[in-house]
């Protein structure tokens, strides 16, 4: 199996001083996912948790929704011409009676801008395909103060990031802020798939009373994965995309962006955020549907503008 990290010689330049040293890099290798022996998708990922990644991917595609629908997940032996197992090909065998999609057709859920479909079609695909509509009853009610500490808890769980500075992180938290699971990957979508796939194999879907936190931005694809797993709240330390906000609004997902300490923006589903009278008043709703929450650090940015965006790479870059 591939290594999570690799060592590579690099030239280090600091304040004009030049030195040679070995640096630790995050590994990136392709993973081919097969369904009942037939190729389905290829993703670039950090090796590790490959079975969970494959299972989570199938959940996000609407192909499976319960652990009982999977008979087995195995690495394919003899993946190269000389018979060497590269551990870069996994085959998911569905349980008897589980319908197999027609793999000659377009993928069930369209997750990238290159799919050629318009935003409305992408939204419709998620809404009509999800096996776990968001149904947290009664709805989660989360204090901004609780959300404000979650990025530090995710960061503390990113062990490989400490060594490489090159991994995205994703974590599931309970509604009381308890860390349930955390995963890392060179691709933020893969990190989420690993979380969802592990929940599937542990028979914990839908994740109806959890908070999903991602270390980067909130794209449509990540919002889609949250919705497909029945997760009611997605928070990100950086910005959401417009289509992610549209999807959150249409499906009832609570979407929080620019989560930086005591400051955050709530783009959709604000009924799950416990707002005091000042936050919930007219000042929080001027000319947009975005609700800005600011806690004790009154000098912190609101999550918009150059100052708020200055540290968007905090979880992605290393000095």
C-alpha positions, 0 to 999 in steps of 0.5 A: 500500500502506498505511503501517506508521506514521502521524503524529498530533498529540497533547497531551503531559502530563508532570509538569503541563507541557502541550505539543503534538507529533506522535506516531508511531502504528502503522497498523492496517488490515483485510486480507481474505484470499480463497481462489481468489477467495472470501472466507475471513477478515478480520483487522486487521493492520499493513500489510506482509508481507501475502502471508506473513500470508495464507500463514501463516494458511492453514497455521494453518487446515490448508488448506496445508502446503507452498509448492508448494501455492500457485500465486499470491498477489496483491492484488485490483485494483479493491477499491473501487467506484471501482476503486482498489486499497486493498491490503487484499484478497489472493487466494491461488490454490491449485495445481492438484490442491490440495483447496479446503475448503468455505468454507460450513462452519465454519473448519477450526481454531477460534482464538477464544473466540467460535467456540462450541466447547468446549476439547476440540473445539478441541484435537481440531481442531488434532491432527487437522488439522496437517500437520506434527506436532511431530517433532524427533528427537532432541529439542531440548535448550535451556539456560535461559541461552540462552532468557534472552537471546532476548527482548533479541534479539527486542527489538533486531529490533523497529525499528517498536516503537522508533518507536511502542511499539505493536507485538507481536513474534515471532521464530524462533530456531535451537536455538543461539539464532541469530535466523532471522526476526522480524516485527512486527504490531499483532496477535501472531497476525499476527506469527506468521502472517508468520513461518510464511508466510515459512517456507512460501514459502521451503520451510522447513516444518516448522520442526522445530528452532526456537524461537518467541518472542512478546512478549506472552502465549501464547494457545491461538491462538499455541500452535496456530500453533506446532503447525501449523508443526511448531515444538517450542518456544514461549516468551512473556514473559508468561503462557500461557492454560490452553487453551494449556497443554492444547494444548502438553501434548497435542501435545508442544509445549514451552511456556515463560512469564514469560521474564524474564531468568534466570527462566521457567516451563516449563508443558509439554514440559520434556524439551527444557529442560536442567535441573540436578539442583537445578531438576529435583528435588522443589522444582521439582515441588511441587503443579503440573506447572509447572517453574520455572527461575531462573538467576543472578539469585536475587532475580528472581521465579519468574514468578508473583505480582504482582511477576512480572506487574508488567512484562507490558506491557514489550513493549506500552507506551511511556513 
